Amino acid sequence: MARKSPKPNTLRALFAKSGNVCAFPGCKQELVTNDNLYVGEVCHIEAAEPKGPRFNSESDDDERRSFENLLLMCHAHHRRVDTDLATYSVDRLRQMKADHESVASRDAFHVDASIIFQVEQEMDSYWSAVAERQRKHPVPHLAVEVDPIAGGTAIFAALREQVERVGELFDHYHLSDESLPSELRAFVERLGYDVGPLEAVPYYDNPFEQRNWELHNLGSTNVLTDLTALLLQAELLYLSEWVKLHTSDEISKLRMRKVKEELADIAGSGGYAD
């Protein structure tokens, strides 16, 4: 199951008590700019993932995404507290949060999260409806699988597997067409006919030789190239948004760097078969 994100009410409370500035002592970096660009980051005091900084195995997902375990910071200070664990312990971050909110909340800053809240409620209802429809599918063993709780990482991994399957299907069709002439000759012989006239036909006049050559060697290759590039681009757009609110998710950050490299390679040196 995908890791739970902070609830809209929790985010609203964090912003309301942040004063719209980073929680690190003395930092005045805005969290949301005048043109409503969110440049801050949600920092977990105790990490949301087992390999994250200050992870507490005795807490659960709801505790890890609770208001008490979160504070808002600029990118630079978020990175500092997550890399210097000896200095920035759980107790020190909790004190930092308490000190910051006691001062900043006097002049409360409010971020409009109505759209976020509305979308989350609509999506929760939608996925519940999808799960219910699948449960009532008239032919369960033929039902198309849709996992309502699958996270983005799992979805993109499944997409990559499907692109590989498309490539395997293309290869299968290619080999099938390549074997057609020999299979045809064997069939003619089995029927007792002379294959001499068939073999005397030049390959360029034989409709069974090099069948669908352009589709196999150009069309399918270029389709796979487009699919791969579009999939990488979509995954990069997703990951770039994901890590904004899950800044301790090192696995997603590593994947994002890999996707960037792969997409840049395609853009810089990839090409269509011609």
Secondary structure as GFF3:
##gff-version 3
##sequence-region A 1 274
A	DSSP	alpha_helix	8	16	.	.	.	ID=ss1
A	DSSP	beta_strand	41	44	.	.	.	ID=ss2
A	DSSP	alpha_helix	61	64	.	.	.	ID=ss3
A	DSSP	three_ten_helix	67	69	.	.	.	ID=ss4
A	DSSP	beta_strand	70	73	.	.	.	ID=ss5
A	DSSP	alpha_helix	75	83	.	.	.	ID=ss6
A	DSSP	alpha_helix	90	104	.	.	.	ID=ss7
A	DSSP	three_ten_helix	105	107	.	.	.	ID=ss8
A	DSSP	alpha_helix	114	135	.	.	.	ID=ss9
A	DSSP	three_ten_helix	140	142	.	.	.	ID=ss10
A	DSSP	alpha_helix	152	190	.	.	.	ID=ss11
A	DSSP	alpha_helix	196	200	.	.	.	ID=ss12
A	DSSP	three_ten_helix	203	205	.	.	.	ID=ss13
A	DSSP	alpha_helix	213	214	.	.	.	ID=ss14
A	DSSP	pi_helix	215	219	.	.	.	ID=ss15
A	DSSP	alpha_helix	220	245	.	.	.	ID=ss16
A	DSSP	alpha_helix	250	269	.	.	.	ID=ss17
###
